[in-house]
Amino acid sequence: VNEGLRVVVQGNVHPKARQEYDQGPVDPSSKLSVTLALKKSDAQQVALEQLLRRQQDPASPIFRKWLSPEQYANRFGLSQSDVDTIVEWLQSRGFTVVQVARGRDFIAFRGTALQVEASLRTPIHRFRVDGDEHYANVAEPSLPEAIAQVVTGFLGLDDFRPVHSKGKFHPLPFFRGPAKPNY
């Protein structure tokens, strides 16, 4: 992994992480939990979509025959050597790897804001939005090229969460079995 050859991973700055809400840098010792989402090759993506269609087709011989995580990993996940390279790089940067998905499609790790800023080259700031405190990266993160080519994005570089609408909640009715005929 060559640290000198870096690639920006686009689409990883939350839209609410705007300058007018910025309250400055977070405490460098703040703990962050981050997940790297890993890419499938184009061929893997096509094969996965075909498999899913067949698994959901009642006429298919593989209807509702699901894969184990290991079978999924062998067909659609990142190679074990690529996963090992990413894990080694994360650990060399001082991160604790918390989980490597059995399907080899994500890697979760923990570290401080300082480690994240230095490794991903994106500052982590505090934001006040609608009266609530949040943190988020202020620039698109970058990774060494060898790693960036197999990463689709990040989760956990911010703590913004979806907000429920203020309208009335209408839960789906519980299934009560077949309707009784009205004779």
Backbone as numpy.savetxt, mean C-alpha at the origin, in Angstrom:
# Nx Ny Nz CAx CAy CAz Cx Cy Cz
21.89 -2.53 -4.91 21.03 -1.35 -4.91 21.92 -0.12 -4.91
21.84 0.67 -5.97 22.66 1.86 -6.12 21.85 3.08 -5.64
22.25 3.64 -4.51 21.56 4.81 -3.95 21.64 6.03 -4.86
22.65 6.06 -5.73 22.84 7.21 -6.61 21.83 7.29 -7.75
21.28 6.14 -8.13 20.27 6.10 -9.20 18.88 5.99 -8.56
18.19 7.13 -8.48 16.90 7.16 -7.78 15.79 7.49 -8.75
14.59 7.01 -8.42 13.40 7.25 -9.22 12.29 7.74 -8.30
11.60 8.79 -8.73 10.47 9.31 -7.96 9.27 8.40 -8.22
8.58 8.03 -7.14 7.38 7.19 -7.24 6.17 8.13 -7.15
5.57 8.41 -8.29 4.49 9.40 -8.40 3.19 8.92 -7.76
2.38 9.89 -7.34 1.04 9.60 -6.83 0.99 9.26 -5.36
1.96 9.71 -4.58 2.02 9.33 -3.18 1.99 10.51 -2.21
1.49 11.67 -2.68 1.30 12.82 -1.79 -0.21 13.02 -1.66
-0.70 13.02 -0.43 -2.14 13.18 -0.20 -2.58 14.57 -0.64
-3.75 14.68 -1.28 -4.20 15.99 -1.77 -4.44 17.03 -0.66
-4.64 16.59 0.58 -4.83 17.55 1.67 -3.51 18.01 2.29
-2.41 17.45 1.86 -1.09 17.88 2.35 -0.66 19.11 1.56
-1.40 20.20 1.81 -1.16 21.44 1.06 -0.46 22.47 1.94
0.21 23.39 1.27 1.01 24.39 1.97 0.19 25.22 2.96
-1.06 25.54 2.62 -1.85 26.39 3.54 -2.20 25.67 4.85
-2.07 24.35 4.89 -2.35 23.58 6.12 -1.07 23.18 6.86
0.07 23.44 6.25 1.36 22.96 6.77 1.71 23.64 8.09
2.04 22.83 9.09 2.44 23.31 10.41 3.91 23.05 10.70
4.66 22.61 9.67 6.09 22.37 9.85 6.40 20.89 10.04
7.69 20.60 10.17 8.13 19.20 10.27 7.61 18.50 11.52
7.41 17.17 11.40 7.07 16.37 12.57 8.34 16.18 13.40
8.17 15.72 14.61 9.31 15.35 15.45 10.05 14.23 14.72
11.36 14.37 14.49 12.11 13.35 13.74 12.04 11.96 14.36
11.76 11.88 15.66 11.69 10.57 16.32 10.29 9.95 16.24
9.34 10.64 15.61 7.99 10.08 15.45 8.06 8.75 14.73
7.29 7.78 15.24 7.27 6.44 14.65 6.25 6.39 13.51
6.65 5.78 12.41 5.77 5.60 11.26 5.74 4.13 10.87
4.57 3.67 10.47 4.40 2.34 9.90 4.04 2.53 8.44
4.85 1.98 7.56 4.70 2.21 6.12 4.61 0.86 5.42
3.86 0.83 4.34 3.75 -0.38 3.52 4.13 -0.04 2.09
4.98 -0.88 1.51 5.33 -0.79 0.10 4.41 -1.73 -0.67
3.66 -1.20 -1.61 2.85 -2.04 -2.49 3.71 -2.43 -3.68
3.77 -3.72 -3.98 4.66 -4.23 -5.01 3.91 -4.51 -6.31
4.61 -4.27 -7.43 4.02 -4.38 -8.77 3.98 -5.80 -9.27
2.96 -6.05 -10.08 2.92 -7.24 -10.90 3.43 -6.85 -12.28
3.99 -7.80 -13.00 4.35 -7.53 -14.39 3.04 -7.42 -15.17
3.10 -6.86 -16.37 1.90 -6.77 -17.21 1.33 -8.16 -17.47
2.19 -9.13 -17.74 1.73 -10.50 -17.99 1.06 -11.10 -16.76
1.62 -10.84 -15.57 1.01 -11.33 -14.34 -0.36 -10.70 -14.13
-0.49 -9.40 -14.40 -1.77 -8.72 -14.21 -2.84 -9.31 -15.13
-2.49 -9.54 -16.40 -3.43 -10.13 -17.35 -3.83 -11.53 -16.90
-2.85 -12.34 -16.49 -3.13 -13.71 -16.04 -4.01 -13.72 -14.79
-3.77 -12.77 -13.87 -4.59 -12.68 -12.66 -6.03 -12.34 -13.01
-6.23 -11.39 -13.90 -7.59 -11.00 -14.29 -8.31 -12.18 -14.96
-7.59 -12.94 -15.79 -8.19 -14.12 -16.42 -8.57 -15.16 -15.37
-7.67 -15.41 -14.43 -7.94 -16.37 -13.37 -9.18 -15.97 -12.57
-9.27 -14.70 -12.19 -10.41 -14.23 -11.40 -11.73 -14.41 -12.16
-11.71 -14.12 -13.45 -12.94 -14.32 -14.25 -13.34 -15.79 -14.24
-12.37 -16.68 -14.42 -12.66 -18.12 -14.45 -13.13 -18.62 -13.09
-12.53 -18.11 -12.01 -12.92 -18.54 -10.66 -14.34 -18.10 -10.31
-14.85 -17.08 -11.00 -16.18 -16.55 -10.72 -17.22 -16.99 -11.74
-16.81 -17.81 -12.69 -17.71 -18.32 -13.74 -18.21 -19.70 -13.33
-19.53 -19.84 -13.06 -20.06 -21.15 -12.64 -19.81 -22.28 -13.64
-19.59 -21.96 -14.90 -19.33 -22.98 -15.92 -17.86 -23.40 -15.95
-16.99 -22.72 -15.24 -15.57 -23.00 -15.27 -15.22 -24.17 -14.35
-14.26 -25.01 -14.76 -13.82 -26.10 -13.89 -13.09 -25.59 -12.62
-12.68 -24.32 -12.62 -12.02 -23.78 -11.41 -12.92 -22.80 -10.67
-14.23 -22.88 -10.92 -15.19 -22.01 -10.22 -15.01 -22.17 -8.71
-14.75 -21.05 -8.03 -14.58 -20.98 -6.58 -13.45 -21.86 -6.05
-12.46 -22.12 -6.86 -11.27 -22.84 -6.42 -10.16 -21.81 -6.25
-9.97 -21.39 -5.01 -9.08 -20.28 -4.70 -7.66 -20.77 -4.52
-6.73 -19.86 -4.70 -5.31 -20.15 -4.52 -4.90 -19.91 -3.07
-3.92 -20.67 -2.60 -3.30 -20.36 -1.31 -2.43 -19.12 -1.52
-2.06 -18.44 -0.45 -1.16 -17.29 -0.62 0.15 -17.67 -1.31
0.65 -18.86 -1.03 1.90 -19.29 -1.64 1.71 -19.56 -3.14
0.58 -20.16 -3.52 0.29 -20.37 -4.94 0.15 -19.02 -5.65
-0.54 -18.09 -4.98 -0.68 -16.73 -5.53 0.70 -16.11 -5.74
1.55 -16.21 -4.71 2.89 -15.61 -4.79 3.69 -16.19 -5.95
3.61 -17.50 -6.13 4.38 -18.13 -7.20 3.90 -17.73 -8.58
2.63 -17.37 -8.71 2.09 -17.00 -10.01 2.07 -15.49 -10.24
1.77 -14.72 -9.16 1.50 -13.29 -9.35 2.34 -12.37 -8.47
3.10 -12.92 -7.55 3.88 -12.09 -6.65 5.26 -11.78 -7.20
5.93 -10.89 -6.49 7.30 -10.53 -6.83 8.19 -11.75 -6.58
9.29 -11.85 -7.28 10.20 -12.97 -7.05 10.76 -12.88 -5.63
11.08 -14.03 -5.07 11.64 -14.06 -3.71 12.95 -13.29 -3.66
13.76 -13.35 -4.72 15.04 -12.63 -4.70 14.81 -11.11 -4.70
13.79 -10.63 -5.43 13.48 -9.20 -5.40 12.98 -8.78 -4.02
12.14 -9.61 -3.42 11.65 -9.32 -2.06 12.82 -9.26 -1.10
13.73 -10.23 -1.21 14.90 -10.25 -0.32 15.75 -9.00 -0.49
15.90 -8.53 -1.72 16.68 -7.31 -1.99 16.04 -6.11 -1.29
14.72 -5.99 -1.39 14.02 -4.87 -0.76 14.13 -4.95 0.75
13.93 -6.13 1.31 14.03 -6.32 2.77 15.44 -5.95 3.24
16.45 -6.40 2.54 17.83 -6.07 2.92 18.07 -4.57 2.87
17.55 -3.90 1.83 17.73 -2.46 1.72 17.03 -1.75 2.88
15.79 -2.13 3.17 15.06 -1.51 4.29 15.82 -1.69 5.60
16.28 -2.89 5.85 17.02 -3.15 7.09 18.34 -2.38 7.12
18.98 -2.22 5.98 20.24 -1.45 5.95 20.00 0.02 6.25
18.77 0.48 6.04 18.40 1.87 6.34 17.89 2.02 7.77
17.91 0.92 8.55 17.52 0.97 9.95 16.06 0.66 10.22
15.31 0.30 9.20 13.90 -0.02 9.39 13.74 -1.42 9.96
12.63 -1.63 10.66 12.22 -2.96 11.10 11.16 -3.46 10.13
11.44 -4.56 9.48 10.46 -5.15 8.57 9.47 -5.93 9.44
8.21 -5.52 9.35 7.15 -6.09 10.18 6.51 -7.29 9.51
6.31 -7.19 8.20 5.64 -8.28 7.49 6.00 -8.26 6.01
6.25 -9.43 5.49 6.31 -9.64 4.05 5.09 -10.48 3.74
4.21 -9.96 2.89 2.97 -10.67 2.58 3.29 -12.05 2.01
2.51 -13.03 2.42 2.70 -14.39 1.90 2.52 -14.42 0.39
1.71 -13.50 -0.14 1.52 -13.40 -1.59 2.62 -12.60 -2.29
3.58 -12.12 -1.50 4.70 -11.31 -1.99 4.24 -10.11 -2.81
3.17 -9.43 -2.32 2.70 -8.24 -3.02 2.74 -6.99 -2.15
3.22 -7.12 -0.91 3.51 -5.93 -0.10 4.51 -6.27 0.98
5.18 -5.22 1.46 6.13 -5.33 2.57 5.82 -4.18 3.53
5.57 -4.52 4.78 5.29 -3.52 5.82 6.53 -3.35 6.68
6.83 -2.09 7.02 8.00 -1.80 7.84 7.73 -0.61 8.75
8.56 -0.48 9.78 8.46 0.63 10.74 9.79 1.33 10.87
9.68 2.62 11.19 10.87 3.40 11.45 10.47 4.79 11.91
11.45 5.63 12.08 11.17 7.00 12.51 10.95 7.90 11.29
10.37 9.05 11.56 10.18 10.04 10.49 11.53 10.40 9.88
12.55 10.50 10.70 13.89 10.83 10.20 14.39 9.76 9.23
14.18 8.49 9.56 14.58 7.40 8.65 13.80 7.46 7.34
12.50 7.71 7.45 11.66 7.79 6.25 12.12 8.95 5.37
12.34 10.11 5.99 12.78 11.28 5.23 14.11 11.02 4.52
15.06 10.41 5.22 16.38 10.16 4.64 16.33 9.08 3.56
15.55 8.04 3.79 15.53 6.91 2.86 14.66 7.16 1.63
13.54 7.84 1.83 12.60 8.09 0.73 12.73 9.50 0.17
13.57 10.29 0.83 13.84 11.67 0.40 12.57 12.51 0.25
11.73 12.40 1.26 10.53 13.22 1.32 10.32 13.68 2.75
10.21 15.00 2.97 9.96 15.50 4.32 8.57 15.09 4.81
8.47 14.81 6.11 7.19 14.49 6.75 6.83 15.69 7.62
5.66 16.28 7.35 5.22 17.47 8.09 3.90 17.22 8.81
3.60 18.13 9.73 2.32 18.16 10.43 1.38 19.07 9.64
0.11 18.73 9.64 -0.90 19.52 8.95 -2.10 19.69 9.85
-2.72 20.87 9.78 -3.99 21.10 10.48 -5.03 21.33 9.39
-5.96 20.35 9.30 -6.99 20.39 8.28 -8.33 20.21 8.95
-9.24 21.17 8.75 -10.58 21.12 9.35 -10.51 20.90 10.86
-9.52 21.52 11.50 -9.39 21.44 12.95 -8.70 20.19 13.47
-8.33 19.28 12.59 -7.68 18.04 13.00 -6.19 18.06 12.64
-5.37 17.45 13.51 -3.94 17.32 13.27 -3.67 16.06 12.45
-2.80 16.17 11.48 -2.40 15.05 10.64 -0.91 15.15 10.36
-0.35 14.07 9.82 1.01 14.14 9.28 0.95 13.60 7.85
1.91 14.05 7.05 1.98 13.58 5.67 3.32 13.97 5.06
3.69 13.23 4.03 4.87 13.62 3.25 4.48 14.80 2.37
5.44 15.70 2.15 5.15 16.92 1.38 5.65 16.85 -0.06
6.39 15.81 -0.38 6.90 15.63 -1.75 6.78 14.16 -2.11
6.82 13.88 -3.40 6.77 12.49 -3.85 8.03 11.77 -3.34
7.87 10.56 -2.82 9.03 9.82 -2.36 9.86 9.30 -3.53
11.11 8.99 -3.26 11.95 8.37 -4.28 12.61 7.14 -3.68
12.97 6.22 -4.57 13.63 4.98 -4.18 14.78 4.73 -5.13
15.73 3.92 -4.71 16.75 3.49 -5.67 16.06 2.80 -6.85
16.58 3.03 -8.03 15.96 2.53 -9.27 15.65 1.04 -9.21
16.58 0.25 -8.67 16.38 -1.20 -8.62 15.14 -1.58 -7.81
14.78 -0.78 -6.84 13.60 -1.05 -6.02 12.37 -0.37 -6.62
12.53 0.85 -7.09 11.39 1.61 -7.63 10.69 0.89 -8.77
11.45 0.14 -9.56 10.83 -0.53 -10.71 9.85 -1.62 -10.32
9.84 -2.05 -9.04 8.90 -3.09 -8.61 7.94 -2.58 -7.52
7.87 -1.27 -7.33 6.99 -0.68 -6.31 5.91 0.15 -7.00
4.64 -0.06 -6.59 3.56 0.76 -7.15 3.24 1.96 -6.27
3.52 1.86 -4.98 3.22 2.99 -4.12 3.40 2.65 -2.65
2.94 3.60 -1.81 3.12 3.52 -0.37 1.79 3.72 0.35
1.66 3.08 1.47 0.61 3.36 2.44 1.30 3.74 3.74
0.76 4.72 4.45 1.32 5.06 5.75 2.24 6.27 5.77
2.44 6.91 4.62 3.23 8.14 4.64 2.40 9.31 5.15
1.10 9.09 5.31 0.22 10.09 5.91 -0.81 9.37 6.76
-1.50 10.13 7.60 -2.54 9.53 8.42 -3.93 10.06 8.08
-4.10 10.61 6.89 -5.42 11.03 6.45 -6.26 9.78 6.19
-7.48 9.79 6.64 -8.38 8.65 6.45 -9.65 9.13 5.77
-10.32 8.21 5.07 -11.60 8.60 4.46 -12.58 9.03 5.54
-13.39 10.02 5.21 -14.38 10.54 6.15 -15.75 10.08 5.67
-16.56 9.58 6.62 -17.92 9.16 6.29 -18.77 10.38 5.96
-19.71 10.19 5.06 -20.60 11.30 4.73 -21.43 11.64 5.96
-21.90 12.86 6.01 -22.70 13.30 7.15 -24.17 12.94 6.99
-24.48 12.29 5.87 -25.87 11.87 5.64 -26.23 10.69 6.51
-27.50 10.29 6.43 -27.99 9.18 7.23 -27.42 7.87 6.70
-27.03 7.01 7.61 -26.46 5.72 7.26 -27.59 4.73 7.02
-27.56 4.03 5.89 -28.58 3.04 5.55 -27.90 1.69 5.37
-27.86 0.86 6.43 -27.21 -0.45 6.28 -28.02 -1.36 5.38
-27.33 -2.31 4.76 -28.05 -3.28 3.95 -28.88 -4.17 4.88
-30.06 -4.57 4.45 -30.87 -5.43 5.32 -30.21 -6.80 5.45
-30.41 -7.44 6.60 -29.89 -8.78 6.81 -30.65 -9.75 5.93
-29.98 -10.79 5.49 -30.64 -11.81 4.68 -31.49 -12.64 5.63
-32.75 -12.80 5.29 -33.68 -13.54 6.14 -34.17 -14.81 5.46
-33.52 -15.26 4.44 -33.95 -16.47 3.75 -34.93 -16.12 2.65
-35.46 -17.13 1.98 -36.38 -16.86 0.86 -37.66 -16.21 1.35
-38.18 -15.34 0.51 -39.44 -14.67 0.86 -40.58 -15.68 0.88
-41.52 -15.47 1.80 -42.70 -16.34 1.87 -43.73 -15.84 0.86
-44.34 -16.75 0.15 -45.33 -16.30 -0.81 -46.55 -15.70 -0.13
-47.16 -14.71 -0.76 -48.39 -14.09 -0.25 -49.57 -14.64 -1.05
-50.21 -15.70 -0.55 -51.37 -16.27 -1.26 -52.63 -15.67 -0.76
